[in-house]
Structure formats: C-alpha cells, structure tokens
C-alpha cells in the first residue's frame, strides 16, 4: 500500500502459485498461477471512493477421468463509494458511534468468462461468472 497524500492512496498485490496434484501430475483445480490486484482509493472527509482491478491467470478444471479443461484468465474491475456518519453527526442521537453506507459494484465492465465445467463428455456444460452486481450495505457501530 502507498499513500500519495491524505486523500489519495493505492494498493497492489501479486500472488504466484505452482500447484500440482502429485498422484496424477495434473494442475490443481481452480488454482491460477498468477493473481494480481491493483487499485486506487480517494478519501475526502466522510467520503471514500475506490476503483480496482483483479486479475486471475489461467487455471484448470479436472474431470473425474483425469482430463483437464482450461479456465481462461480474466480481469475484473470493481468500484465502491461509501459515506461514514461519525459520532458528531446525527447517528449519536440513534445511540451509534458510527454508521457507514456503502455502494459496491462488482464486475463493473460486465465481463463474462467460464468459471467451471460440468456434466459429462456426452453432455458437457459451462458455468459462467456473475454479471455486474450492485450491493448496498449499512454498517453500524454501537
């Protein structure tokens, strides 16, 4: 994490993995070789906004017969906006120390990718990721 100023900061995380099933020497299911997350955060008083991207490298689905199917690498963008009411605001009258309202958007660009495979060789099917999703949350501290 790095803070540029009292208002701007950023984060970056990198993960590297080489997981194999020893008995079959096949790739470990759903274990991408690389993951990366980067993003920026802007804070101004009670407001906080963030925008980030998450990358997961190629991983594999392993069928019961030992065959594998690749799960493509993908990058998703996420965003959030939140406002925190502090003790000095109207929340003290409600008996609260702090109240935070957040709006989050996952998969901001509405990307579609395979997350898994299923069925059988004669009737295969693909599971897809969640489409763009919105979440509104309320957090109260007493």
N, CA, C and O of each residue as an XYZ file, in Angstrom:
568
protein
N       0.839     -1.183      0.000
C       0.000      0.000      0.000
C       0.880      1.241      0.000
O       1.954      1.262      0.601
N       0.409      2.259     -0.677
C       1.165      3.502     -0.744
C       0.200      4.673     -0.654
O      -0.810      4.710     -1.357
N       0.511      5.617      0.203
C      -0.314      6.813      0.365
C       0.405      7.982     -0.289
O       1.504      8.353      0.125
N      -0.221      8.566     -1.319
C       0.342      9.716     -2.014
C       0.139     10.999     -1.225
O       1.003     11.875     -1.193
N      -1.024     11.089     -0.587
C      -1.378     12.279      0.188
C      -2.430     11.862      1.202
O      -2.736     10.676      1.330
N      -2.978     12.816      1.914
C      -4.016     12.481      2.892
C      -5.293     12.011      2.200
O      -6.158     11.411      2.839
N      -5.418     12.282      0.895
C      -6.636     11.904      0.171
C      -6.447     10.716     -0.771
O      -7.391      9.955     -0.981
N      -5.263     10.537     -1.340
C      -5.041      9.525     -2.371
C      -4.123      8.408     -1.881
O      -3.079      8.661     -1.281
N      -4.532      7.170     -2.147
C      -3.678      6.017     -1.856
C      -3.919      4.950     -2.918
O      -4.889      5.006     -3.674
N      -3.025      3.991     -2.957
C      -3.183      2.882     -3.892
C      -2.710      1.589     -3.230
O      -2.016      1.614     -2.214
N      -3.094      0.479     -3.814
C      -2.646     -0.821     -3.327
C      -2.313     -1.707     -4.524
O      -2.822     -1.507     -5.627
N      -1.466     -2.669     -4.287
C      -1.124     -3.666     -5.305
C      -0.729     -4.952     -4.591
O       0.026     -4.922     -3.619
N      -1.234     -6.070     -5.068
C      -0.930     -7.389     -4.510
C      -0.672     -8.355     -5.658
O      -1.390     -8.344     -6.658
N       0.346     -9.184     -5.516
C       0.690    -10.172     -6.527
C       0.792    -11.536     -5.861
O       1.401    -11.672     -4.799
N       0.198    -12.539     -6.482
C       0.307    -13.905     -5.991
C       0.821    -14.817     -7.092
O       0.342    -14.754     -8.224
N       1.790    -15.664     -6.773
C       2.337    -16.638     -7.719
C       2.190    -18.023     -7.109
O       2.513    -18.228     -5.938
N       1.703    -18.977     -7.899
C       1.401    -20.303     -7.379
C       1.732    -21.352     -8.434
O       1.474    -21.151     -9.621
N       2.300    -22.460     -8.001
C       2.547    -23.591     -8.889
C       2.065    -24.844     -8.166
O       2.853    -25.552     -7.541
N       0.773    -25.108     -8.257
C       0.172    -26.232     -7.535
C      -0.129    -27.373     -8.508
O      -0.760    -27.168     -9.545
N       0.327    -28.571     -8.160
C       0.096    -29.767     -8.971
C      -0.438    -30.882     -8.077
O      -0.096    -30.962     -6.897
N      -1.278    -31.740     -8.650
C      -1.711    -32.946     -7.951
C      -0.602    -33.978     -8.132
O      -0.307    -34.375     -9.260
N       0.004    -34.411     -7.053
C       1.170    -35.308     -7.138
C       0.855    -36.647     -7.787
O       1.637    -37.139     -8.601
N      -0.267    -37.236     -7.441
C      -0.593    -38.575     -7.946
C      -0.747    -38.599     -9.466
O      -0.335    -39.559    -10.116
N      -1.334    -37.553    -10.031
C      -1.594    -37.548    -11.472
C      -0.741    -36.547    -12.241
O      -0.764    -36.533    -13.472
N       0.005    -35.716    -11.535
C       0.809    -34.648    -12.142
C      -0.046    -33.697    -12.985
O       0.424    -33.127    -13.969
N      -1.296    -33.541    -12.583
C      -2.221    -32.615    -13.248
C      -2.249    -31.312    -12.452
O      -1.907    -31.298    -11.269
N      -2.654    -30.222    -13.095
C      -2.760    -28.966    -12.352
C      -3.841    -29.055    -11.280
O      -4.863    -29.715    -11.469
N      -3.608    -28.393    -10.166
C      -4.598    -28.348     -9.093
C      -5.803    -27.557     -9.593
O      -5.626    -26.463    -10.128
N      -7.025    -28.075     -9.437
C      -8.206    -27.397     -9.974
C      -8.400    -25.995     -9.379
O      -8.184    -25.769     -8.189
N      -8.807    -25.080    -10.231
C      -9.193    -23.707     -9.852
C      -8.060    -22.923     -9.200
O      -8.329    -21.976     -8.460
N      -6.819    -23.279     -9.445
C      -5.678    -22.597     -8.818
C      -4.880    -21.854     -9.890
O      -4.002    -22.445    -10.519
N      -5.169    -20.576    -10.108
C      -4.423    -19.832    -11.131
C      -2.957    -19.670    -10.740
O      -2.622    -19.557     -9.561
N      -2.100    -19.660    -11.742
C      -0.664    -19.498    -11.486
C      -0.332    -18.084    -11.027
O       0.602    -17.891    -10.248
N      -1.082    -17.097    -11.497
C      -0.840    -15.709    -11.095
C      -2.162    -15.049    -10.706
O      -3.203    -15.302    -11.311
N      -2.096    -14.206     -9.691
C      -3.199    -13.314     -9.354
C      -2.604    -11.938     -9.098
O      -1.480    -11.813     -8.612
N      -3.364    -10.921     -9.427
C      -2.906     -9.553     -9.254
C      -4.108     -8.687     -8.928
O      -5.171     -8.829     -9.534
N      -3.937     -7.803     -7.981
C      -4.976     -6.823     -7.653
C      -4.309     -5.462     -7.529
O      -3.301     -5.319     -6.838
N      -4.871     -4.469     -8.193
C      -4.377     -3.095     -8.095
C      -5.578     -2.169     -7.987
O      -6.655     -2.465     -8.505
N      -5.380     -1.053     -7.313
C      -6.478     -0.113     -7.204
C      -6.072      1.181     -6.551
O      -4.985      1.318     -5.990
N      -6.976      2.119     -6.641
C      -6.767      3.419     -6.033
C      -7.927      3.771     -5.129
O      -9.060      3.343     -5.348
N      -7.624      4.562     -4.101
C      -8.628      4.973     -3.122
C      -8.527      6.478     -2.938
O      -7.439      7.024     -2.755
N      -9.686      7.145     -2.989
C      -9.758      8.580     -2.743
C     -10.619      8.792     -1.505
O     -11.747      8.305     -1.436
N     -10.085      9.520     -0.528
C     -10.813      9.802      0.708
C     -10.884     11.309      0.905
O      -9.864     11.997      0.869
N     -12.084     11.812      1.112
C     -12.287     13.241      1.371
C     -13.319     13.362      2.481
O     -14.517     13.192      2.252
N     -12.846     13.657      3.683
C     -13.765     13.752      4.821
C     -14.465     12.424      5.043
O     -13.805     11.392      5.166
N     -15.796     12.432      5.098
C     -16.535     11.186      5.340
C     -16.720     10.324      4.092
O     -17.241      9.212      4.185
N     -16.302     10.819      2.933
C     -16.457     10.084      1.677
C     -15.218      9.249      1.364
O     -14.089      9.648      1.647
N     -15.460      8.087      0.775
C     -14.361      7.244      0.300
C     -14.815      6.568     -0.994
O     -15.873      5.940     -1.039
N     -14.009      6.704     -2.037
C     -14.298      6.066     -3.322
C     -13.103      5.202     -3.705
O     -11.956      5.583     -3.472
N     -13.368      4.055     -4.285
C     -12.269      3.193     -4.721
C     -12.595      2.573     -6.073
O     -13.753      2.335     -6.417
N     -11.540      2.326     -6.814
C     -11.643      1.667     -8.106
C     -10.474      0.697     -8.188
O      -9.327      1.072     -7.946
N     -10.769     -0.550     -8.530
C      -9.707     -1.545     -8.556
C      -9.917     -2.570     -9.651
O     -11.007     -2.701    -10.208
N      -8.848     -3.292     -9.946
C      -8.898     -4.372    -10.932
C      -8.285     -5.620    -10.310
O      -7.299     -5.544     -9.577
N      -8.882     -6.767    -10.611
C      -8.383     -8.049    -10.128
C      -8.150     -8.965    -11.326
O      -9.046     -9.174    -12.144
N      -6.944     -9.506    -11.419
C      -6.585    -10.419    -12.500
C      -6.346    -11.803    -11.910
O      -5.702    -11.943    -10.870
N      -6.869    -12.818    -12.582
C      -6.579    -14.214    -12.234
C      -6.102    -14.897    -13.508
O      -6.805    -14.897    -14.519
N      -4.914    -15.475    -13.460
C      -4.362    -16.173    -14.617
C      -5.133    -17.447    -14.913
O      -6.054    -17.820    -14.186
N      -4.740    -18.102    -15.986
C      -5.411    -19.329    -16.396
C      -5.341    -20.384    -15.291
O      -4.317    -20.543    -14.626
N      -6.439    -21.091    -15.115
C      -6.476    -22.221    -14.188
C      -7.160    -23.377    -14.923
O      -7.487    -23.260    -16.104
N      -7.369    -24.476    -14.227
C      -7.887    -25.665    -14.903
C      -8.992    -26.327    -14.102
O      -9.021    -26.283    -12.872
N      -9.898    -26.941    -14.844
C     -10.892    -27.832    -14.272
C     -10.404    -29.244    -14.571
O      -9.990    -29.529    -15.694
N     -10.448    -30.123    -13.589
C     -10.008    -31.508    -13.780
C     -11.228    -32.419    -13.664
O     -11.882    -32.469    -12.622
N     -11.526    -33.136    -14.742
C     -12.648    -34.071    -14.756
C     -12.291    -35.324    -13.961
O     -11.119    -35.579    -13.682
N     -13.303    -36.099    -13.603
C     -13.073    -37.319    -12.819
C     -12.226    -38.340    -13.585
O     -11.572    -39.181    -12.968
N     -12.230    -38.277    -14.918
C     -11.411    -39.216    -15.701
C      -9.976    -38.717    -15.881
O      -9.176    -39.374    -16.548
N      -9.639    -37.560    -15.291
C      -8.284    -37.021    -15.357
C      -8.055    -36.001    -16.456
O      -7.027    -35.324    -16.466
N      -8.996    -35.880    -17.380
C      -8.867    -34.870    -18.436
C      -8.995    -33.474    -17.821
O      -9.626    -33.301    -16.778
N      -8.393    -32.489    -18.476
C      -8.461    -31.116    -17.970
C      -9.050    -30.190    -19.026
O      -8.934    -30.439    -20.225
N      -9.676    -29.131    -18.565
C     -10.155    -28.053    -19.432
C      -9.668    -26.743    -18.842
O      -9.798    -26.521    -17.638
N      -9.106    -25.867    -19.678
C      -8.616    -24.595    -19.143
C      -9.759    -23.648    -18.794
O     -10.787    -23.610    -19.471
N      -9.560    -22.899    -17.744
C     -10.450    -21.794    -17.386
C      -9.656    -20.534    -17.706
O      -8.609    -20.279    -17.111
N     -10.158    -19.765    -18.638
C      -9.397    -18.638    -19.178
C      -9.028    -17.608    -18.115
O      -9.740    -17.431    -17.127
N      -7.916    -16.944    -18.334
C      -7.515    -15.828    -17.475
C      -8.545    -14.713    -17.629
O      -9.170    -14.576    -18.681
N      -8.716    -13.933    -16.592
C      -9.701    -12.858    -16.664
C      -9.316    -11.709    -15.738
O      -8.603    -11.893    -14.752
N      -9.801    -10.531    -16.078
C      -9.603     -9.332    -15.269
C     -10.962     -8.704    -15.018
O     -11.756     -8.526    -15.942
N     -11.222     -8.372    -13.774
C     -12.475     -7.717    -13.407
C     -12.184     -6.373    -12.762
O     -11.196     -6.217    -12.044
N     -13.049     -5.410    -13.021
C     -12.958     -4.099    -12.375
C     -14.093     -3.987    -11.365
O     -15.219     -4.409    -11.630
N     -13.787     -3.420    -10.215
C     -14.772     -3.218     -9.157
C     -14.673     -1.781     -8.662
O     -13.612     -1.162     -8.742
N     -15.776     -1.255     -8.154
C     -15.786      0.117     -7.647
C     -16.646      0.181     -6.395
O     -17.550     -0.632     -6.204
N     -16.351      1.157     -5.548
C     -17.176      1.351     -4.355
C     -17.201      2.828     -3.982
O     -16.283      3.589     -4.285
N     -18.272      3.197     -3.322
C     -18.438      4.549     -2.796
C     -19.082      4.400     -1.431
O     -20.060      3.669     -1.274
N     -18.529      5.097     -0.437
C     -19.114      4.986      0.901
C     -19.090      6.334      1.611
O     -18.267      7.205      1.332
N     -20.021      6.459      2.531
C     -20.109      7.663      3.358
C     -20.218      7.204      4.805
O     -21.016      6.321      5.119
N     -19.418      7.803      5.689
C     -19.428      7.437      7.108
C     -19.934      8.602      7.939
O     -19.365      9.693      7.927
N     -21.014      8.347      8.660
C     -21.535      9.308      9.629
C     -20.806      9.047     10.934
O     -20.824      7.921     11.432
N     -20.173     10.049     11.490
C     -19.415      9.886     12.730
C     -20.245     10.296     13.934
O     -21.379     10.756     13.798
N     -19.663     10.123     15.112
C     -20.330     10.401     16.377
C     -20.938     11.810     16.413
O     -22.024     12.000     16.960
N     -20.249     12.787     15.839
C     -20.746     14.163     15.867
C     -21.938     14.400     14.964
O     -22.616     15.420     15.092
N     -22.209     13.475     14.049
C     -23.344     13.620     13.140
C     -24.618     13.151     13.834
O     -24.641     12.961     15.050
N     -25.650     12.972     13.070
C     -26.955     12.595     13.616
C     -26.996     11.195     14.206
O     -27.966     10.858     14.884
N     -25.983     10.366     13.978
C     -26.025      8.984     14.462
C     -25.931      8.895     15.981
O     -26.374      7.907     16.567
N     -25.366      9.905     16.624
C     -25.247      9.848     18.083
C     -26.629      9.827     18.728
O     -26.826      9.185     19.760
N     -27.570     10.518     18.129
C     -28.942     10.501     18.633
C     -29.588      9.138     18.514
O     -30.568      8.853     19.202
N     -29.053      8.297     17.651
C     -29.558      6.932     17.490
C     -28.824      5.947     18.393
O     -29.100      4.748     18.356
N     -27.896      6.443     19.200
C     -27.121      5.582     20.084
C     -25.971      4.887     19.380
O     -25.481      3.868     19.866
N     -25.531      5.410     18.252
C     -24.460      4.799     17.473
C     -23.188      5.623     17.564
O     -23.232      6.846     17.692
N     -22.052      4.936     17.495
C     -20.773      5.636     17.400
C     -20.471      6.005     15.956
O     -19.907      7.062     15.675
N     -20.854      5.117     15.042
C     -20.542      5.322     13.633
C     -21.547      4.559     12.775
O     -22.012      3.483     13.153
N     -21.873      5.127     11.622
C     -22.772      4.486     10.669
C     -22.177      4.688      9.276
O     -21.897      5.819      8.876
N     -21.984      3.597      8.541
C     -21.390      3.676      7.204
C     -22.357      3.082      6.185
O     -22.874      1.979      6.363
N     -22.588      3.838      5.116
C     -23.417      3.390      3.997
C     -22.488      3.200      2.801
O     -21.731      4.106      2.452
N     -22.542      2.028      2.173
C     -21.645      1.719      1.051
C     -22.427      1.214     -0.150
O     -23.398      0.470     -0.014
N     -21.984      1.635     -1.329
C     -22.482      1.093     -2.587
C     -21.289      0.477     -3.300
O     -20.289      1.152     -3.546
N     -21.393     -0.802     -3.632
C     -20.313     -1.520     -4.316
C     -20.820     -2.046     -5.650
O     -21.963     -2.489     -5.766
N     -19.961     -1.990     -6.643
C     -20.271     -2.565     -7.950
C     -19.153     -3.550     -8.276
O     -17.997     -3.158     -8.435
N     -19.501     -4.818     -8.374
C     -18.549     -5.856     -8.763
C     -18.731     -6.154    -10.247
O     -19.846     -6.102    -10.766
N     -17.629     -6.467    -10.923
C     -17.645     -6.723    -12.357
C     -18.208     -5.505    -13.096
O     -19.151     -5.614    -13.879
N     -17.615     -4.366    -12.829
C     -18.064     -3.072    -13.341
C     -18.269     -3.064    -14.856
O     -19.221     -2.452    -15.340
N     -17.402     -3.726    -15.607
C     -17.486     -3.729    -17.069
C     -18.325     -4.884    -17.613
O     -18.413     -5.075    -18.826
N     -18.941     -5.653    -16.713
C     -19.834     -6.763    -17.063
C     -19.162     -7.795    -17.975
O     -19.743     -8.219    -18.974
N     -17.945     -8.192    -17.625
C     -17.197     -9.205    -18.382
C     -17.782    -10.589    -18.111
O     -18.277    -10.856    -17.016
N     -17.723    -11.456    -19.102
C     -18.197    -12.833    -18.959
C     -17.030    -13.789    -19.206
O     -16.272    -13.624    -20.161
N     -16.897    -14.781    -18.342
C     -15.863    -15.798    -18.512
C     -16.335    -17.091    -17.859
O     -17.233    -17.080    -17.017
N     -15.718    -18.209    -18.255
C     -16.052    -19.517    -17.681
C     -15.455    -19.618    -16.282
O     -14.311    -19.221    -16.060
N     -16.224    -20.145    -15.348
C     -15.696    -20.377    -14.007
C     -15.525    -21.859    -13.714
O     -14.752    -22.231    -12.831
N     -16.245    -22.716    -14.453
C     -16.163    -24.149    -14.205
C     -16.827    -24.900    -15.353
O     -17.514    -24.315    -16.190
N     -16.605    -26.186    -15.366
C     -17.243    -27.072    -16.328
C     -17.978    -28.150    -15.548
O     -17.692    -28.381    -14.373
N     -18.912    -28.798    -16.195
C     -19.641    -29.858    -15.523
C     -20.268    -30.792    -16.531
O     -19.936    -30.771    -17.716
N     -21.171    -31.603    -16.048
C     -21.844    -32.555    -16.909
C     -20.969    -33.751    -17.200
O     -20.164    -34.166    -16.366
N     -21.129    -34.295    -18.371
C     -20.358    -35.469    -18.786
C     -19.808    -35.215    -20.185
O     -20.114    -34.196    -20.805
N     -19.001    -36.140    -20.675
C     -18.430    -35.950    -22.013
C     -19.523    -35.933    -23.082
O     -19.359    -35.300    -24.125
N     -20.635    -36.624    -22.831
C     -21.728    -36.630    -23.808
C     -22.690    -35.457    -23.608
O     -23.492    -35.154    -24.492
N     -22.612    -34.796    -22.444
C     -23.496    -33.663    -22.162
C     -22.745    -32.619    -21.326
O     -23.096    -32.382    -20.170
N     -21.713    -31.995    -21.909
C     -20.933    -31.024    -21.125
C     -21.669    -29.689    -20.989
O     -22.489    -29.324    -21.832
N     -21.362    -28.984    -19.929
C     -21.883    -27.625    -19.791
C     -20.869    -26.757    -19.066
O     -19.937    -27.252    -18.432
N     -21.075    -25.450    -19.175
C     -20.135    -24.455    -18.663
C     -20.849    -23.575    -17.651
O     -21.993    -23.174    -17.865
N     -20.172    -23.274    -16.549
C     -20.680    -22.307    -15.577
C     -20.010    -20.966    -15.858
O     -18.801    -20.909    -16.087
N     -20.784    -19.898    -15.841
C     -20.254    -18.559    -16.077
C     -20.180    -17.778    -14.772
O     -20.844    -18.118    -13.792
N     -19.369    -16.732    -14.772
C     -19.239    -15.861    -13.606
C     -20.514    -15.038    -13.403
O     -21.421    -15.050    -14.236
N     -20.557    -14.334    -12.290
C     -21.683    -13.445    -12.001
C     -21.604    -12.220    -12.909
O     -20.510    -11.713    -13.160
N     -22.740    -11.738    -13.405
C     -22.721    -10.498    -14.179
C     -22.470     -9.303    -13.249
O     -22.274     -9.478    -12.047
N     -22.477     -8.103    -13.808
C     -22.309     -6.908    -12.979
C     -23.303     -6.987    -11.817
O     -24.485     -7.272    -12.009
N     -22.798     -6.731    -10.611
C     -23.624     -6.843     -9.407
C     -23.478     -5.589     -8.564
O     -22.390     -5.025     -8.445
N     -24.586     -5.165     -7.985
C     -24.613     -3.982     -7.129
C     -24.955     -4.416     -5.710
O     -25.828     -5.259     -5.502
N     -24.261     -3.834     -4.738
C     -24.510     -4.149     -3.336
C     -24.617     -2.851     -2.556
O     -23.772     -1.966     -2.684
N     -25.641     -2.746     -1.764
C     -25.790     -1.616     -0.857
C     -25.696     -2.180      0.548
O     -26.417     -3.116      0.893
N     -24.816     -1.619      1.357
C     -24.658     -2.150      2.713
C     -24.708     -1.024      3.729
O     -24.429      0.137      3.429
N     -25.066     -1.404      4.921
C     -25.171     -0.488      6.047
C     -24.431     -1.126      7.212
O     -24.739     -2.252      7.601
N     -23.459     -0.416      7.772
C     -22.678     -0.923      8.900
C     -22.851      0.036     10.068
O     -22.619      1.237      9.933
N     -23.256     -0.495     11.209
C     -23.464      0.331     12.400
C     -22.528     -0.121     13.513
O     -22.362     -1.318     13.749
N     -21.924      0.836     14.187
C     -21.082      0.549     15.360
C     -21.737      1.183     16.573
O     -22.049      2.374     16.584
N     -21.939      0.364     17.590
C     -22.611      0.828     18.811
C     -21.615      1.191     19.878
O     -22.004      1.601     20.972
